[in-house]
Amino acid sequence: MRLSPDEIIFWQSGIIKLNGTIVFTWGIMLVLTVGSLLITRTLSTEIKRTRWQNLLEIIVTGIVGQIESIGLRKPRKYLGFIGTLFLFVATASLFTIVPGYEPPTGSLSTTCALALCVFVAVPMFGIEDQGVVGYMKSYLQPTFIMLPFNLISEVSRTLALAIRLFGNMMSGAMIVGILLSITPLLFPIVMTLLGLLTGMVQAYIFSILAAVYIAAATRVRQPKVETPSATTTA
């Protein structure tokens, strides 16, 4: 039983190797790219639409609604980034029904790469929204003493994103593999379905956490409104 798709080696020349994580990751990217091109080439604004367009609109509307519920202004501005994170992790989980496939999110290198994307995107969106000075000031809140702690928080939550996703995906694959070897066929099928559900939940959690971090970075402090005193009103 393999603990990670990194152990699947398709080709190797010296220190250069083509492992399962790379192949499955690029496979998912290809499927998402080709699928999006095929679906969006026949988009229609009429009442009569294809089933694929209806499915696409449901997914996009759902993601936009979740981003907006986090508190982000102009949710469609972040749809490309957060939506891509969700679709990649969700597709990586759904493809586990394909024989011989192992989700690349079961590799720590993949989850670290996804977490690093969030790590870079958060300050980018924050600086775009508040400016460099305004964003940097957020690390000094509520006092400059908190600067090192805020910096540590940025790094630690990135590690938490990577390890959380990696741990859940790897443990699910291990449980299914163990059950396949010691139990009849029916029970592992049920566990596989539960694994698919777990993968979808992890995709949702990962994308929502990314949205929460971006919302915290783009939150503009509202100026204090002074209420008129009794003497002023008099």
ABEGO torsion letter per residue (X at the ends): XBABAAABBABBBEABBBBAAAAAAAAAAAAAAAAAAAAAAABBABABBBAAAAAAAAAAAAAAAAAAAAGBBGAAAAAAAAAAAAAAAAAAAAAAABBGBBBAAABAAAAAAAAAAAAAAAAAAAAAAAEAAAAAAAAAOABAAAAAAAAAAAAAAAAAAAAAAAAAAAAAAAAAAAAAAABBAAAAAAAAAAAAAAAAAAAAAAAAAAAAAAAAAABBBBBBBBBBBAAAAX
